[in-house]
Amino acid sequence: MNSELSIRIVLVDPPAGIDYGIQHGSGSNYDTLFVQQKKRDDVTFDFSISVTESKKDASPNFLGPIVQGPPGGRFVYVDVGTYAGQKNTPWSRRMKIPLHGITWAMINEAIKPGHALAARIQGTGKDGGPVCATVPLLGGWEVIKR
């Protein structure tokens, strides 16, 4: 049985003047959803993905056009700069947000009305630009009330 799982990703204090968005689709056939720039300190994305039980080992299997990667290694892309459709920017990056560490106990809490699974990511990399590649979560995934 598939369940819809609300997700919140927060980019903590990313560089200003750059477009950020959630990738929908894969390869060269994708759109970038929820495109926004930093307005205050953080950039926040709220969206849903599907989750079902893996036939292989009963672990959570995340699905849908926002989810990328093979079973057991799923992730979500945050597109940055030109990848998010921004013109006249030197930035062309993607942030790879891993979905590992999400348990069935967390999912069962997060699918309740008014709840979500949230992750926070440092938005600025060591070079002063947007962070990119596989990014570590600040504190891991957690269930929140929205």
C-alpha positions, 0 to 999 in steps of 0.5 A: 500500500502506498502512502503520501508522505509530506516532506519539508526541506530547509536550506539554512542561510543559502547565498542570496540572489540564486534560484533554488527548486525541487527537481521533478523528473530525471535526466534531461527530462525534468522540471524544477518545482517551487523555485524561489530565492532567499528572502530572509535567512532560510529557503523552505520547500514543502512537497509530498512523495509516496512511500511503500514497503520494499518487496526485498526487505520490507524497508521504506521504498520512496517513489514518485517523480521527485524521488531519484536513485535506486531502491535503498539509495533514494534521494531528492535533488534541489536544483540550483542556479541554471539547473533551476532555470535561472538565467545570467548566473554563474551557478549550476549545481544540484544538492543531493538530499539523501532519504536514508535514515527515515524509519517506518516509525517516523513515517507512521508519525509523519503521515498523520494530518498536520505532520511532516518529515523535515530535514535541514541542510546548510545552504552555503558551501565552503567556497561561499556558493551554494552547497552541492553534491550529497549534502549532510543533514543537520541533525537528521530527519525528524517528524514535525507539526506544520 
